[in-house]
Each structure stands twice: as C-alpha cells, then as structure tokens.
C-alpha cells in the first residue's frame, strides 16, 4: 500500500468517526459550539452531514484508489465555498 493510499484510508477512518459522532451526539456538539439548541432544520443538517461523513469515510476506507481524488475535490469545493448556494 502506498503512502497516499494510507493517508486516504486514515482520512476515511477519521471521517467515519466524525460522522458517527454527529449522528449520535450532533445536538450536543451544536450546543457546545453555539450555546443554544439547534432548530429543526439545523438538526436535519447535522444528521445529513453526519451521514455524508460516514458514507464517504467508509468508501475511502474500502476503496482508497477510487475515492482519493473525489475526496480531495470535495474538500476543495467545501473549503472554497463553491459548494454553497
């Protein structure tokens, strides 16, 4: 396994862990960050984001070659704000 594939797999494990936290305790994370309860739409967003991280992390762990470039592109779009409306 190459170093790049190892990094992609480790990122996948991290993404899966973060997704699981958001799905299990996302409202608590929100309260700690925002000092208030999330509203209904925010809760839905937290759950959707948690699910996305869990699925993407699983794909990175199971198929790092196929998802390595996709994960980098998704991260770039998210960080630059191109994915926002």
C-alpha positions, 0 to 999 in steps of 0.5 A, a space after each residue: 500500500 502506498 503512502 497516499 493510499 494510507 493517508 486516504 484510508 486514515 482520512 476515511 477512518 477519521 471521517 467515519 468517526 466524525 460522522 458517527 459522532 454527529 449522528 449520535 451526539 450532533 445536538 450536543 456538539 451544536 450546543 457546545 459550539 453555539 450555546 443554544 439548541 439547534 432548530 429543526 432544520 439545523 438538526 436535519 443538517 447535522 444528521 445529513 452531514 453526519 451521514 455524508 461523513 460516514 458514507 464517504 469515510 467508509 468508501 475511502 476506507 474500502 476503496 482508497 484508489 477510487 475515492 482519493 481524488 473525489 475526496 480531495 475535490 470535495 474538500 476543495 469545493 467545501 473549503 472554497 465555498 463553491 459548494 454553497 448556494 
